[in-house]
């Protein structure tokens, strides 16, 4: 069975509901007739724009809606937070968990990230788990240790049956996010190979069907080369996904 090619747009804290609606509509106009059969496009707008984007994409099977984050509780006195059920109610089938901005700006620990992943999978959300090293960690030879610790906290108490084809990994070197810097081909190959070997340690044969995405200053100019690398099954696109034409070019021109 051919693995899907995942093309994810993380809009972060950008776009009003009206702007998000227009961008999603323009993306669909650009790509709908040109998607490959194994493509899955996922749009992650801010929470306030989930409804407006869902109205645009709800009848297109190859385009899915995702939430950028959630709190690992059914409900409660968690002011400013949103639950997995609320995401599902808004039409989401995906969520991003452990993005570097959550880990570093909001100080989310590996254990807290693991709580989120486990609850999301229980709720039948597909989870894009983000992992990656800072520049200091890479320069000090801590790439493998960092990836190990980030994956270990999630996978240690997770069985293959818990995953049910709903766990995706996104490798995002922290030093390449929003900086314009892109990891070199060998950097990406090395990290994705390490991730695959760590997954194998925990999940054995199941590890081969877990998609690994790359995120970190992905653009239309470099997406084809990145997607052609071994163990790269998709891209998580930040700033370049905010423009409908640029994100469409990434999807259409990357074969």
C-alpha positions in Angstrom: 0.0 0.0 0.0 1.4 3.4 -1.0 1.9 5.7 1.9 0.1 9.0 1.8 2.0 12.2 1.1 1.1 14.7 3.8 1.1 18.5 3.1 0.2 20.4 6.2 -0.3 24.2 6.6 0.2 25.6 10.1 -1.2 29.2 10.1 -0.2 29.8 13.7 -1.6 33.1 15.1 -2.4 34.6 11.7 -5.7 35.3 9.8 -9.2 36.3 10.9 -12.1 34.0 10.1 -12.7 35.9 6.8 -9.1 35.8 5.7 -8.8 32.1 6.5 -12.0 31.4 4.5 -10.6 33.2 1.5 -7.2 31.5 1.7 -8.7 28.0 2.0 -11.0 28.7 -0.9 -8.1 30.0 -3.1 -6.0 26.9 -2.2 -8.8 24.6 -3.2 -9.3 26.4 -6.5 -5.6 26.0 -7.2 -5.0 22.4 -6.2 -8.2 20.4 -6.3 -7.8 19.1 -9.9 -4.1 18.6 -9.5 -3.8 16.5 -6.3 -2.1 13.2 -6.5 -4.2 10.2 -5.4 -2.0 9.7 -2.3 -2.0 13.4 -1.2 -3.5 14.5 2.1 -3.6 18.2 2.7 -4.2 19.4 6.3 -5.0 23.0 7.2 -4.4 24.2 10.8 -6.0 27.6 11.2 -6.3 29.5 14.5 -9.1 28.3 16.7 -11.4 31.3 15.7 -11.2 30.3 12.1 -11.8 26.6 12.3 -15.5 27.0 11.4 -15.0 29.2 8.4 -12.3 26.9 7.0 -14.4 23.8 7.7 -17.3 25.2 5.6 -14.9 25.4 2.6 -13.2 22.0 2.8 -15.9 19.7 4.5 -16.8 17.9 1.3 -13.3 17.4 0.0 -11.9 14.1 1.2 -8.2 14.9 0.5 -8.3 18.1 2.5 -8.6 17.8 6.3 -8.9 20.3 9.2 -6.7 20.3 12.2 -6.3 22.2 15.5 -3.0 23.7 16.4 -3.1 22.5 20.0 -5.4 21.3 22.8 -5.5 20.8 26.6 -5.5 17.1 27.8 -8.8 17.2 29.7 -12.5 16.6 28.8 -13.6 19.9 30.3 -13.0 22.0 33.3 -11.7 25.3 34.8 -8.9 25.8 32.2 -9.4 29.4 31.1 -8.2 30.0 27.6 -7.8 26.3 26.7 -9.7 24.0 24.3 -10.4 20.3 24.6 -10.0 17.5 22.0 -13.8 17.1 21.8 -14.2 20.8 21.0 -11.8 20.4 18.1 -13.7 17.3 16.8 -17.0 19.3 17.2 -15.5 22.0 15.0 -14.7 19.5 12.3 -11.1 18.6 13.1 -9.6 15.2 12.4 -6.0 16.3 13.2 -4.1 18.1 15.9 -0.5 19.3 16.1 1.1 18.5 19.5 4.5 19.4 20.8 5.3 22.2 18.3 8.6 23.8 19.2 6.8 27.1 20.0 4.7 25.2 22.6 7.8 23.5 24.0 10.0 26.6 24.2 7.7 29.6 24.4 5.1 27.9 26.7 7.5 25.6 28.4 5.6 22.4 27.7 7.5 19.4 29.0 8.0 16.0 27.3 5.6 14.5 29.8 2.9 17.1 29.2 3.3 16.6 25.5 2.9 12.8 26.0 -0.4 13.4 28.0 -1.8 15.3 25.0 -0.7 12.7 22.4 -2.3 9.9 24.4 -5.6 11.7 25.0 -5.8 12.8 21.3 -5.3 9.2 20.1 -7.9 8.0 22.6 -10.3 10.6 21.1 -9.5 9.3 17.5 -7.7 12.5 16.5 -4.8 12.0 14.2 -1.8 13.5 15.9 1.2 15.2 14.3 3.8 15.0 17.0 6.6 17.6 16.6 10.1 16.9 17.8 13.5 18.5 17.1 16.7 19.9 18.5 17.9 23.4 19.2 21.0 24.7 17.6 23.0 24.3 20.9 21.8 20.7 21.2 22.9 19.9 17.6 26.3 21.6 18.0 26.9 19.7 21.2 26.2 16.3 19.6 22.9 15.9 21.4 20.6 15.3 18.3 20.0 11.6 19.0 19.6 12.1 22.8 17.1 14.9 22.2 15.0 13.0 19.7 15.1 9.9 21.9 13.9 11.7 25.0 11.1 13.5 23.1 9.9 10.2 21.5 10.5 8.0 24.6 8.0 10.0 26.8 5.3 9.4 24.2 6.0 5.9 23.0 7.0 4.3 26.3 3.4 3.6 27.3 1.9 3.4 23.9 1.3 0.1 22.0 0.9 -0.3 18.3 -2.9 -0.9 18.8 -3.2 2.5 20.5 -1.9 4.2 17.4 -4.3 2.8 14.8 -2.5 4.6 11.9 -3.2 8.0 13.6 0.3 9.0 14.8 2.6 11.1 12.5 6.0 12.5 13.5 7.2 16.0 12.3 10.9 16.6 12.6 11.4 20.3 13.0 14.9 21.5 13.8 14.2 24.5 16.1 16.9 26.5 14.6 15.2 26.3 11.1 11.7 27.4 12.1 10.8 30.9 10.9 14.5 31.7 10.4 14.8 31.2 6.7 17.4 28.6 7.4 16.8 25.1 6.1 18.5 21.9 7.3 20.8 20.5 4.6 19.8 17.2 2.9 22.2 15.2 5.0 20.8 16.8 8.2 17.3 15.8 7.3 18.4 12.3 6.2 20.3 11.8 9.4 17.4 13.0 11.7 14.7 11.1 9.8 16.7 7.9 9.9 17.3 8.3 13.6 13.6 8.8 14.1 12.8 5.7 12.1 15.2 3.6 14.2 13.8 5.0 17.5 10.2 4.2 16.3 11.4 0.7 15.4 12.7 0.2 18.9 9.3 0.8 20.4 6.9 -0.3 17.7 8.8 -2.9 15.7 7.1 -3.5 12.3 4.4 -0.9 13.0 7.2 1.7 12.8 7.5 1.4 9.0 4.0 2.8 8.4 4.3 5.9 10.7 4.8 9.0 8.4 7.6 11.3 9.2 7.2 14.9 8.0 9.8 17.6 7.8 9.1 21.2 9.1 11.4 24.1 9.1 11.4 27.0 6.6 9.8 24.8 3.8 9.2 26.8 0.6 8.1 26.1 -2.9 11.8 26.4 -3.9 13.0 23.5 -1.7 9.9 21.3 -1.1 10.5 19.0 -4.0 14.0 18.2 -2.9 13.0 17.7 0.7 10.1 15.4 -0.3 12.4 13.3 -2.4 14.5 12.2 0.5 14.3 8.8 2.2 12.0 8.7 5.2 10.3 12.0 4.3 6.6 11.4 3.9 5.4 15.0 4.0 6.0 18.6 5.1 4.7 20.8 7.8 4.7 24.3 6.4 4.6 27.4 8.5 5.1 30.9 7.0 5.0 29.8 3.3 1.5 28.3 3.9 -0.1 31.7 4.7 -0.1 32.6 1.0 -2.5 30.5 -1.0 -0.5 30.5 -4.2 2.8 29.7 -2.4 1.3 26.8 -0.5 -0.5 25.6 -3.7 2.9 25.7 -5.5 4.4 23.5 -2.8 1.6 20.9 -3.3 1.5 21.0 -7.1 5.2 21.3 -7.9 6.4 18.7 -5.4 6.3 15.3 -7.0 
